[in-house]
């Protein structure tokens, strides 16, 4: 049926907000789109070596992941945010790559794909 991250988020949102599945699916879609867009912002910032921009994007990602009930991924985004803020570039690149793999199902498809 649904992948494991989606199921975890849906369960979390049902439990926390006490909403029906249809409303929770709408919230999930908003969160999924936000995560996907933020992953794109992280990639753009890293390509420009814009560590402040990367920290800002990681901060947004962190909040979205925590709101979706994905605590361990939110912590990973927090670690990325701190590495980028402190210009620990090799660590920021590594954390970004790891987080990107863990969140691959949230990626926004490229135009025309």
HUZI-V314799 format. One record per residue. N is the residue number from 1. RES is the residue in one small letter. SS is DSSP state (H for helix, E for strand, L for the rest). PSI is psi in radians with two decimals (* if undefined). Layout:
# HUZI-V314799
N;RES;SS;PSI / N;RES;SS;PSI
This chain:
# HUZI-V314799
1;x;L;-1.58 / 2;x;L;2.70 / 3;x;L;2.94 / 4;x;H;-0.68 / 5;x;H;-0.76 / 6;x;H;-0.79 / 7;x;H;-0.77 / 8;x;H;-0.76 / 9;x;H;-0.79 / 10;x;H;-0.77 / 11;x;H;-0.78 / 12;x;H;-0.86 / 13;x;H;-0.67 / 14;x;H;-0.80 / 15;x;H;-0.80 / 16;x;H;-0.75 / 17;x;H;-0.22 / 18;x;L;0.54 / 19;x;L;2.89 / 20;x;L;2.93 / 21;x;H;-0.66 / 22;x;H;-0.80 / 23;x;H;-0.69 / 24;x;H;-0.66 / 25;x;H;-0.64 / 26;x;H;-0.76 / 27;x;H;-0.73 / 28;x;H;-0.77 / 29;x;H;-0.70 / 30;x;H;-0.82 / 31;x;H;-0.76 / 32;x;H;-0.79 / 33;x;H;-0.67 / 34;x;H;-0.79 / 35;x;H;-0.81 / 36;x;H;-0.80 / 37;x;H;-0.66 / 38;x;H;-0.61 / 39;x;H;-0.68 / 40;x;H;-0.72 / 41;x;H;-0.68 / 42;x;H;-0.77 / 43;x;H;-0.75 / 44;x;H;-0.78 / 45;x;H;-0.73 / 46;x;H;-0.71 / 47;x;H;-0.59 / 48;x;L;-0.07 / 49;x;L;0.72 / 50;x;L;1.53 / 51;x;H;-0.56 / 52;x;H;-0.73 / 53;x;H;-0.66 / 54;x;H;-0.73 / 55;x;H;-0.72 / 56;x;H;-0.80 / 57;x;H;-0.72 / 58;x;H;-0.62 / 59;x;H;-0.79 / 60;x;H;-0.76 / 61;x;H;-0.77 / 62;x;H;-0.87 / 63;x;H;-0.74 / 64;x;H;-0.79 / 65;x;H;-0.73 / 66;x;H;-0.74 / 67;x;H;-0.48 / 68;x;L;-0.05 / 69;x;L;0.25 / 70;x;L;1.25 / 71;x;H;-0.85 / 72;x;H;-0.57 / 73;x;H;-0.60 / 74;x;H;-0.69 / 75;x;H;-0.67 / 76;x;H;-0.69 / 77;x;H;-0.64 / 78;x;H;-0.74 / 79;x;H;-0.70 / 80;x;H;-0.77 / 81;x;H;-0.82 / 82;x;H;-0.72 / 83;x;H;-0.72 / 84;x;H;-0.75 / 85;x;H;-0.65 / 86;x;L;0.18 / 87;x;L;0.63 / 88;x;L;1.37 / 89;x;H;-0.75 / 90;x;H;-0.74 / 91;x;H;-0.73 / 92;x;H;-0.75 / 93;x;H;-0.77 / 94;x;H;-0.82 / 95;x;H;-0.68 / 96;x;H;-0.77 / 97;x;H;-0.77 / 98;x;H;-0.79 / 99;x;H;-0.67 / 100;x;H;-0.70 / 101;x;H;-0.74 / 102;x;H;-0.46 / 103;x;L;0.33 / 104;x;H;-0.51 / 105;x;H;-0.24 / 106;x;H;-0.09 / 107;x;L;2.44 / 108;x;L;2.20 / 109;x;L;2.53 / 110;x;L;2.65 / 111;x;L;2.34 / 112;x;L;-0.02 / 113;x;L;*
